[in-house]
Amino acid sequence: MPRIGWIDASSGVSGDMLLGAMLGAGVPIGVLRDAVSAVSPEPVTLDSEKVARHGFAATLCHVRVHDSSTDRRWADIRLLLDRAPLDPEVRRLTIGVFGRLADAEAQVHGIATHDVHFHEVGALDSIADVVGVVAGFVHLHLDRLVCSTPALGGGSVRIAHGQVGVPVPAVVELLRGIPTVGGPVDLELTTPTGAALVAELADEFGPQPAMTVDVAGVGAGGRDPEGHANVVRLLIGDSLTAGADSELRSALVIEANVDDLDPRLWPDVIVALLDAGASDAWLTPILMKKGRPAHTLHVLVDADAAAQVRREIFRQTTTIGVREQQFAKHALDREFVHIDIDGHHVAVKLARLEGELVNVQPEYADVLAAARATDRPVKDVLAEAIARARQATS
């Protein structure tokens, strides 16, 4: 059964909070220490402590480093990672996190990525945060990771370039296209390191997926502000399934009633929404007030693609508002086989339930192209593609 994790970032997210959550979820501290020691060019010590944050028990991971005046660029950190004796997956994901940080800093300051100097994130403690969190994540062997909408905080904070508003510019760049929310307090709740980690590691952003939780880790931030629990929760468990190959996932249905769009545009609207990441899109004819004919547009989409799909709805249609509902979605695992019919390529989608092949569906565009090229009836090419796909998988 798939193992999934959910990060509750409703109180913000940072590197040290995620380290604590990993430890609270049962990752041995030795796993984190070994990975950090493999990368860090100077001594770094990791220790854990049980603390309370606004009345909630949590794990605080202390990262202790010696003072260092070394100024590190992205190229320097990349060299450290390339040379370190790391698990290949830890190396790949860590490079991805730092690559995101470098790109964000370059965008903010208008410079080339290779010229980025990591003032905050290049410090040894931040290198430890990134490498340690990634090593912990790989150790958990999750099949899927979901993160809630991160809370960014508010107010202002001092960084290497002076006093800036929260969210700081790098966090804005790192979470561009990802759902976020300000507040709930005037503190920096999501740091650039935390933002880069969830942007790289999370498969999607949204509410807790359907799962049976058996592990919960609570990671503490360094501060304990009054009236705010400065923690990140990591919940881990088995995905709820309808069968061996059918996973129950959460999805959104976005809807809008439209009565003033030229109906000739609807086919292209639906294509644009599917290209933007929608799982499905369809229309329902309706009657609105005063008997006006109209359509309800329905769009099924996973949470991570909802922002882009919502944007396309506003761009492609005349609606000025949409509504959304969350649903549970059962989806069979699917795969493609490729069939040759009279020298023409036809892709065929297969779906299985508990090992049994229950659906065989050729891609209609491929069937139509093969039928036209061979001057055969479409129904004959369709039937042959289905039969050959079943023979190839029997």
Rosetta blueprint (number, residue, H / E / L):
1 M L
2 P L
3 R E
4 I E
5 G E
6 W E
7 I E
8 D E
9 A L
10 S L
11 S L
12 G L
13 V E
14 S L
15 G H
16 D H
17 M H
18 L H
19 L H
20 G H
21 A H
22 M H
23 L H
24 G H
25 A L
26 G L
27 V L
28 P L
29 I H
30 G H
31 V H
32 L H
33 R H
34 D H
35 A H
36 V H
37 S H
38 A H
39 V H
40 S L
41 P L
42 E L
43 P L
44 V E
45 T E
46 L E
47 D E
48 S E
49 E E
50 K E
51 V E
52 A E
53 R E
54 H L
55 G L
56 F E
57 A E
58 A E
59 T E
60 L E
61 C E
62 H E
63 V E
64 R E
65 V E
66 H L
67 D L
68 S L
69 S L
70 T L
71 D L
72 R L
73 R E
74 W H
75 A H
76 D H
77 I H
78 R H
79 L H
80 L H
81 L H
82 D H
83 R H
84 A L
85 P L
86 L L
87 D L
88 P H
89 E H
90 V H
91 R H
92 R H
93 L H
94 T H
95 I H
96 G H
97 V H
98 F H
99 G H
100 R H
101 L H
102 A H
103 D H
104 A H
105 E H
106 A H
107 Q H
108 V H
109 H H
110 G L
111 I L
112 A L
113 T H
114 H H
115 D H
116 V L
117 H E
118 F L
119 H L
120 E L
121 V L
122 G L
123 A L
124 L H
125 D H
126 S H
127 I H
128 A H
129 D H
130 V H
131 V H
132 G H
133 V H
134 V H
135 A H
136 G H
137 F H
138 V H
139 H H
140 L H
141 H L
142 L L
143 D L
144 R E
145 L E
146 V E
147 C E
148 S L
149 T L
150 P L
151 A E
152 L L
153 G E
154 G L
155 G L
156 S E
157 V E
158 R E
159 I E
160 A L
161 H L
162 G E
163 Q E
164 V E
165 G E
166 V L
167 P L
168 V L
169 P H
170 A H
171 V H
172 V H
173 E H
174 L H
175 L L
176 R L
177 G L
178 I L
179 P L
180 T L
181 V E
182 G L
183 G E
184 P L
185 V L
186 D L
187 L L
188 E E
189 L L
190 T E
191 T L
192 P H
193 T H
194 G H
195 A H
196 A H
197 L H
198 V H
199 A H
200 E H
201 L H
202 A L
203 D L
204 E E
205 F E
206 G L
207 P L
208 Q L
209 P L
210 A L
211 M E
212 T E
213 V E
214 D E
215 V E
216 A E
217 G E
218 V E
219 G E
220 A E
221 G L
222 G L
223 R L
224 D L
225 P L
226 E L
227 G L
228 H L
229 A L
230 N L
231 V E
232 V E
233 R E
234 L E
235 L E
236 I E
237 G E
238 D E
239 S E
240 L L
241 T E
242 A E
243 G E
244 A L
245 D L
246 S E
247 E E
248 L E
249 R E
250 S E
251 A E
252 L E
253 V E
254 I E
255 E E
256 A E
257 N E
258 V E
259 D L
260 D L
261 L L
262 D L
263 P H
264 R H
265 L H
266 W H
267 P H
268 D H
269 V H
270 I H
271 V H
272 A H
273 L H
274 L H
275 D H
276 A L
277 G L
278 A L
279 S L
280 D E
281 A E
282 W E
283 L E
284 T E
285 P E
286 I E
287 L E
288 M L
289 K H
290 K H
291 G H
292 R L
293 P E
294 A E
295 H E
296 T E
297 L E
298 H E
299 V E
300 L E
301 V E
302 D L
303 A H
304 D H
305 A H
306 A H
307 A H
308 Q H
309 V H
310 R H
311 R H
312 E H
313 I H
314 F H
315 R H
316 Q H
317 T L
318 T L
319 T L
320 I L
321 G L
322 V L
323 R E
324 E E
325 Q E
326 Q E
327 F E
328 A E
329 K E
330 H E
331 A E
332 L E
333 D L
334 R E
335 E E
336 F E
337 V E
338 H E
339 I E
340 D E
341 I E
342 D L
343 G L
344 H E
345 H E
346 V E
347 A E
348 V E
349 K E
350 L E
351 A E
352 R E
353 L E
354 E L
355 G L
356 E E
357 L E
358 V E
359 N E
360 V E
361 Q E
362 P E
363 E L
364 Y H
365 A H
366 D H
367 V H
368 L H
369 A H
370 A H
371 A H
372 R H
373 A H
374 T H
375 D L
376 R L
377 P L
378 V H
379 K H
380 D H
381 V H
382 L H
383 A H
384 E H
385 A H
386 I H
387 A H
388 R H
389 A H
390 R H
391 Q H
392 A H
393 T H
394 S L
